[in-house]
Amino acid sequence: MDGVVEFFLKYRPAAFARGSLGFAPPVPIWLVWLAIGAALVVAVAYYGRATELPRRDRMILGGLRVLGVAALGFALARPVLVIAESVAQRNIVAVLVDDSRSMGIADLPGGKARSSAVSSLVGTVDSSLLKALQPRYQTRVYRVSAAGKVGDANNISYTGPRTRLLSAMLRVQDELAGAPLAGMVVLSDGADNSTAGGGAGGPGITEQLLSLRSRGVPVFAVGIGTPRFDRDAEVTRIDAPRSVLKNSTVLVNVVISQRGLGGAKLPIVVEDSGRIVGSVTVEMPRNGEAVQARIRIPATEQGARLLRVHVPVQQGELVKENNERHTLLIVRDRREKILYMEGEPRFELKFARRAVEGDENVQLVTLLRSAKDKFLRLGVDDSTELVSGFPRTRQELFQYRGIVLGSIEASFFSADQLRMISDFVSERGGGLMFLGGRAAYAEGGYAGTPLSDAFPYELTAAAPDTLAREVHASLTPAGALHPALQVGGTDSATAARWASLPPLTSVNAVVRAKPGATVLLNGTIGEGPATRPIVAVQRFGRGRVLGLGVQDTWLWQMHATIPLADSTHEVLWRQMLRWLVADVPDRVEVTAPEESGPGEAVPVQATVADKSYLRVNGANVAGEVAAGAATSAVRLDWVPDRDGEYTGSFVPAGPGVHAVHLEAMARGDTVASRTGYVRVAEPTDEYFGAELRTALLRQVGEETGGGYYRPEDALRIAEDIVYSPAGSTVVKKNDLWDMPLVLITLLLALGGEWVLRRRRGLA
C-alpha cells in the first residue's frame, strides 16, 4: 500500500504524516486563484448555455472541465511539502534487540527461531537493515536485558528471563541523552512481562509510554513471531487462596487456553511436592476458546505448600514450558477465635456450636443474653473473658478474628460499640456474619446506625410482622464457585445437594443485596417466581462480611428428610466460619511477592499496629529470611508519608521457598508477624502468551511518531526515519506540483472531456 501511495503522491505516507502542506508560487498567490476562478466561471457559463446537450451531459462535461482546471491551478500554485529531514551522517539510530527467552521460539517459516530474523536484519554490519541505515546514520545496537551496546548481535544469547521492553527503551534513550538521536528501531515479539509493568516500585506501562512520547524520539517497532500458533496448550491462570486453615478443602480454579486442540480431552493435574493431590479431565472447546476447571484439594499439611498445576505436552506444541504453573498455598495451623453474640436462646446457637466443636482450628466463643444484664459465656479461655458482657474497648474486641451477630437488637449496643464493630471489619480486617432472626437486620433497628453500611443487604423498612415465611434455597452461579458453600465433593454433588435441601424460614424483610455485594443463595417464597437473597457476601474495608437471611439453618440437620448421618449443616457452618477468618491480618502483617527470580531484590512490606489496631509509626522492624538452613537478616524502614507502613528488601541466596519472619518493637511492645513466603525460581513468564503481540508495539510506534513493521517490510524504516523530527534536521520544501497524481488527473479530465465532446459532435 505504501508503494502505491508513493507512486501517485511522489513521497511515502510517513512524509505526509510528519510534514505540512504549503504553496510557493512564482507569482502572488492571489493572481493564481484569480486565474483559476475566472477559468472555472468560463467553464460553467459555457456548458450552462449549451442547451442542445442533455442536462446529464452538461453536468459531466462541466465537472471534467472544473476538475482539469483545478488540477492545473493546483500545479501552477506550486504546492510544497514542508518537512524536517535528518542530516546525513549527523545522527544516531539506536537498534534495540529483544534478547529474552521467547525469542528462541521456532515459530517462523521453515521452523526457524525468532532470533534468526533478528540476525538477518541486524546481526552484522552487512545485515539488510543495518546496511540500509548506515549510508545516512550511525547505528548502535543494544539488547533489552542488560545495559550497554553490543558489537555483534549474532553473539546475543537470548536468555533474558523477563522482557522489560519499555524500561529498556527509556534506558537507551537516557544513555544517548545529548546525542543527536534520530530514532530507535526495536526488534521484539511485543512482550513486556516485567512486574507491575516495570519492576517492583517502578512506573507502569502507561507512565512509561507517556515518558517515551514526551521525549519526541520516534520508535520504529518490528514485530517478530507468529500471531497464532497452530497447536498449543497453556495453563493461563491459577486462582487459589493464598492462605487457608489446616484441614480446609481448597478450590483451585485453573484456566487453560489452547490452539488447535478443540475436542481433545486434557487431564489437569495438581501436585504438592511431587504428590498428586487432585486432578480433573476437561474437553477443549472446538473454537479454540479458553476453558475453566475447578479442582478440590485437601489442605492437610501446614506450612508453605508449593502446588504444581500442569497438563501433558501435546504433539506438535512449539512451547512446552507454558504447560505448567506453580503457586504457593500457605496452610496455617492456628485456632481462630470468633465471638458469637446472641440475644436469645435458640436452636441456631446450639447447632452452630455443635457443628464446629470438633474443628480444632475454629474456637466459637459465645455470649448469650439470658436475661437483662445477664449473660451465659461459652467457649471462653478464662473466667475474666467477656465477664462484663460485650467488649467495650477496641483492644478487647479486636483480639477476636471474627464476629457473629445473631438475633440481637441494635439498641443493645451503644453507639460506640456499633462503630467499634464497623471498625473491627473495615480497619482491623476481621470477618463479620449477620444471622437472621426477630431482632436482626431492619427488624432489629440497624437501619441508620453506624453499622448499617457493613450489611450486604439494603436495610429497608422492617417487616410489619415477624411471621416466619418458608424459603426454598437455590444456588446462584457465584455461589456454586464460592468456597463457603461447597457441601459436596464435586461441582455436581454440591449442586445436587443444594437442590435437595428442605426449606427454611425467614422473618426478615431482606429484599435485595447492595450493589457491591455478591449473592450466593437466593430464596423463593411459596410457589411464586420472585426471589430474595438469603446468603450474600461483600468486602467492607479490609474485612469480609457474610449475611445469612434465614433463622433456622439447624433444620438442615434436624429436618425429617435429612438422614441421621448427613453432615451438610456441619460442613456449611465450618466452611462459612473458616472463610470468614481465612485472611484476617495480624498486628504485624508481611506482604511480599509470591514469586521472584534468582538474584533479584525481593521487596518486602509490613504494616504495624498496636493492640487496638491503630497504625504505629517509628517502630523498629527487622527479622530474618530463611531458606532451609540458610538465613539472612532483613530490616524495614518506615515510610514517612504512610502511617504504619514499612518497606525493605532482600536478595535471596538461591532458589527455593524463602520464609520471612519479622518482629516490630515500639513503645516497649514487641510483636512478631506471621510468616510470609516467597518462591524464588527461574521465571517462566516469557513462555506464556508467547504468540506475537502487536498491540504494544503498534501503540509505541503510533504514540511516538514512528510505526509498526513486519520483518519483510523492515527495510522501509530506512526511508521513513529520514523524516524523523528528532536529532539533527534541516527543513526542506519538496515540490508536489509534479506528482503523478496531478498529471494523471489533468490527462483524465481533459481526455475525458474531449472524448465525450466528440461523441456528442461538439469536436
CORBELJO-V84168 format. One record per backbone hydrogen bond with DSSP energy under -0.5 kcal/mol. CO is the residue of the C=O (numbers start at 1). NH is the residue of the N-H. If there is no record, write none. Layout:
{{CO & NH} {CO & NH}}
This chain:
{{1 & 5} {2 & 6} {3 & 7} {4 & 8} {5 & 9} {6 & 10} {8 & 741} {9 & 11} {12 & 15} {12 & 16} {13 & 17} {14 & 18} {15 & 19} {20 & 82} {22 & 80} {28 & 31} {28 & 32} {29 & 33} {30 & 34} {31 & 35} {32 & 36} {33 & 37} {34 & 38} {35 & 39} {36 & 40} {37 & 41} {38 & 42} {39 & 43} {40 & 44} {41 & 45} {42 & 46} {43 & 47} {44 & 48} {45 & 49} {46 & 49} {46 & 50} {49 & 51} {50 & 53} {54 & 58} {55 & 59} {56 & 60} {57 & 61} {58 & 62} {59 & 63} {60 & 64} {61 & 65} {62 & 66} {63 & 67} {64 & 68} {65 & 69} {66 & 70} {67 & 71} {68 & 72} {69 & 73} {70 & 74} {71 & 75} {72 & 76} {73 & 77} {74 & 79} {75 & 78} {77 & 24} {78 & 24} {79 & 736} {79 & 737} {80 & 22} {80 & 82} {81 & 83} {81 & 734} {82 & 20} {83 & 732} {85 & 730} {87 & 90} {91 & 138} {92 & 182} {92 & 183} {93 & 140} {94 & 96} {94 & 185} {95 & 97} {95 & 142} {96 & 98} {96 & 187} {97 & 99} {97 & 144} {99 & 160} {100 & 103} {101 & 104} {102 & 105} {103 & 115} {105 & 107} {105 & 114} {108 & 111} {108 & 112} {109 & 112} {112 & 108} {113 & 116} {113 & 117} {114 & 117} {114 & 118} {115 & 119} {116 & 120} {117 & 121} {118 & 122} {119 & 123} {120 & 128} {121 & 129} {121 & 130} {122 & 153} {123 & 153} {123 & 154} {124 & 127} {127 & 131} {128 & 132} {129 & 133} {130 & 134} {131 & 135} {133 & 136} {133 & 137} {136 & 89} {137 & 139} {138 & 93} {140 & 95} {141 & 150} {142 & 97} {148 & 143} {150 & 141} {152 & 155} {153 & 156} {160 & 101} {161 & 686} {162 & 164} {163 & 165} {163 & 193} {163 & 194} {164 & 168} {165 & 169} {166 & 170} {167 & 171} {168 & 172} {169 & 173} {170 & 174} {171 & 175} {172 & 176} {174 & 177} {176 & 179} {179 & 181} {180 & 92} {180 & 182} {183 & 94} {184 & 186} {184 & 220} {185 & 96} {186 & 188} {186 & 222} {187 & 98} {188 & 224} {189 & 693} {194 & 197} {195 & 198} {195 & 199} {199 & 202} {204 & 208} {205 & 209} {206 & 210} {207 & 211} {208 & 212} {209 & 213} {210 & 214} {211 & 215} {212 & 215} {212 & 216} {212 & 217} {213 & 216} {216 & 218} {218 & 184} {219 & 221} {219 & 707} {220 & 186} {221 & 223} {221 & 709} {222 & 188} {222 & 224} {223 & 711} {226 & 692} {231 & 318} {232 & 259} {234 & 236} {234 & 257} {237 & 255} {238 & 240} {239 & 253} {242 & 330} {244 & 332} {245 & 248} {248 & 250} {248 & 299} {250 & 252} {250 & 297} {251 & 253} {252 & 254} {252 & 295} {253 & 239} {254 & 256} {254 & 293} {255 & 236} {255 & 237} {255 & 257} {256 & 291} {257 & 234} {259 & 232} {261 & 264} {264 & 266} {264 & 284} {266 & 282} {267 & 269} {267 & 312} {268 & 280} {269 & 310} {270 & 277} {270 & 278} {271 & 273} {271 & 308} {272 & 275} {274 & 276} {275 & 272} {278 & 270} {280 & 268} {282 & 266} {284 & 263} {285 & 288} {288 & 258} {291 & 256} {293 & 254} {295 & 252} {297 & 250} {298 & 300} {299 & 247} {299 & 248} {303 & 305} {303 & 331} {304 & 306} {305 & 307} {305 & 329} {306 & 273} {307 & 309} {307 & 327} {308 & 271} {308 & 310} {309 & 325} {310 & 269} {314 & 317} {318 & 320} {320 & 323} {321 & 324} {322 & 235} {323 & 311} {325 & 309} {327 & 307} {329 & 305} {329 & 331} {330 & 244} {330 & 332} {331 & 303} {332 & 246} {332 & 334} {334 & 336} {335 & 337} {336 & 363} {337 & 401} {337 & 402} {338 & 340} {338 & 365} {339 & 341} {339 & 404} {340 & 342} {340 & 367} {341 & 406} {342 & 369} {346 & 349} {346 & 350} {347 & 351} {348 & 352} {349 & 353} {350 & 354} {351 & 355} {352 & 356} {353 & 357} {356 & 359} {358 & 360} {359 & 362} {361 & 336} {362 & 364} {363 & 338} {363 & 365} {364 & 366} {365 & 340} {366 & 368} {366 & 378} {367 & 342} {367 & 369} {368 & 370} {368 & 376} {371 & 374} {374 & 370} {374 & 371} {375 & 377} {376 & 368} {378 & 366} {382 & 385} {384 & 387} {386 & 389} {393 & 397} {394 & 398} {396 & 399} {397 & 400} {401 & 431} {402 & 339} {403 & 433} {404 & 341} {404 & 406} {405 & 435} {406 & 408} {409 & 412} {410 & 413} {414 & 418} {415 & 419} {416 & 420} {417 & 421} {418 & 422} {419 & 423} {420 & 424} {421 & 425} {422 & 426} {423 & 427} {423 & 428} {424 & 430} {425 & 429} {426 & 542} {430 & 544} {431 & 403} {432 & 546} {433 & 405} {433 & 435} {434 & 548} {437 & 440} {440 & 443} {440 & 444} {441 & 444} {441 & 446} {442 & 445} {444 & 410} {446 & 449} {449 & 452} {451 & 454} {451 & 455} {452 & 455} {456 & 514} {457 & 459} {458 & 460} {469 & 506} {470 & 526} {471 & 473} {471 & 504} {472 & 524} {474 & 522} {476 & 480} {477 & 481} {478 & 481} {478 & 482} {479 & 482} {482 & 485} {483 & 486} {485 & 487} {490 & 494} {491 & 495} {492 & 496} {493 & 497} {494 & 498} {495 & 499} {496 & 500} {497 & 500} {497 & 501} {498 & 501} {504 & 471} {505 & 551} {505 & 552} {506 & 469} {508 & 510} {509 & 511} {512 & 458} {514 & 517} {518 & 537} {520 & 476} {521 & 534} {521 & 535} {522 & 474} {523 & 532} {524 & 472} {524 & 526} {525 & 528} {530 & 525} {532 & 523} {534 & 549} {535 & 520} {535 & 521} {536 & 547} {537 & 518} {538 & 545} {540 & 543} {543 & 540} {544 & 432} {545 & 538} {546 & 434} {546 & 548} {547 & 536} {547 & 549} {550 & 436} {552 & 555} {553 & 556} {554 & 557} {554 & 558} {555 & 559} {556 & 569} {559 & 562} {561 & 563} {563 & 566} {567 & 571} {568 & 572} {569 & 573} {570 & 574} {571 & 575} {572 & 576} {573 & 577} {574 & 578} {575 & 579} {576 & 580} {577 & 581} {578 & 582} {579 & 582} {581 & 584} {587 & 589} {587 & 609} {588 & 590} {588 & 674} {589 & 607} {591 & 605} {594 & 679} {596 & 681} {597 & 600} {600 & 652} {601 & 603} {602 & 650} {603 & 593} {604 & 648} {605 & 591} {606 & 646} {607 & 589} {608 & 616} {610 & 613} {614 & 610} {619 & 621} {620 & 622} {620 & 665} {621 & 636} {622 & 663} {623 & 634} {624 & 661} {625 & 632} {626 & 659} {627 & 630} {630 & 627} {632 & 625} {634 & 623} {636 & 621} {637 & 647} {638 & 640} {639 & 642} {642 & 645} {644 & 608} {645 & 639} {646 & 606} {647 & 637} {648 & 604} {650 & 602} {650 & 652} {656 & 658} {656 & 680} {658 & 678} {659 & 626} {659 & 661} {660 & 676} {661 & 624} {662 & 673} {663 & 622} {664 & 671} {665 & 620} {666 & 669} {669 & 666} {671 & 664} {676 & 660} {678 & 658} {678 & 680} {679 & 596} {679 & 681} {680 & 656} {684 & 687} {685 & 688} {687 & 690} {692 & 694} {693 & 697} {694 & 698} {695 & 699} {696 & 700} {697 & 701} {698 & 702} {699 & 703} {700 & 704} {701 & 705} {701 & 706} {702 & 705} {707 & 221} {709 & 223} {710 & 713} {711 & 714} {713 & 716} {714 & 717} {715 & 718} {716 & 719} {716 & 720} {717 & 721} {719 & 722} {720 & 723} {721 & 724} {722 & 86} {727 & 729} {728 & 87} {730 & 85} {732 & 83} {732 & 734} {733 & 735} {734 & 81} {736 & 739} {739 & 742} {739 & 743} {740 & 744} {741 & 745} {742 & 746} {743 & 747} {744 & 748} {745 & 749} {746 & 750} {747 & 751} {748 & 752} {749 & 753} {750 & 754} {751 & 755} {752 & 756} {753 & 757} {754 & 758} {755 & 759} {756 & 760} {757 & 762} {757 & 763} {758 & 761}}
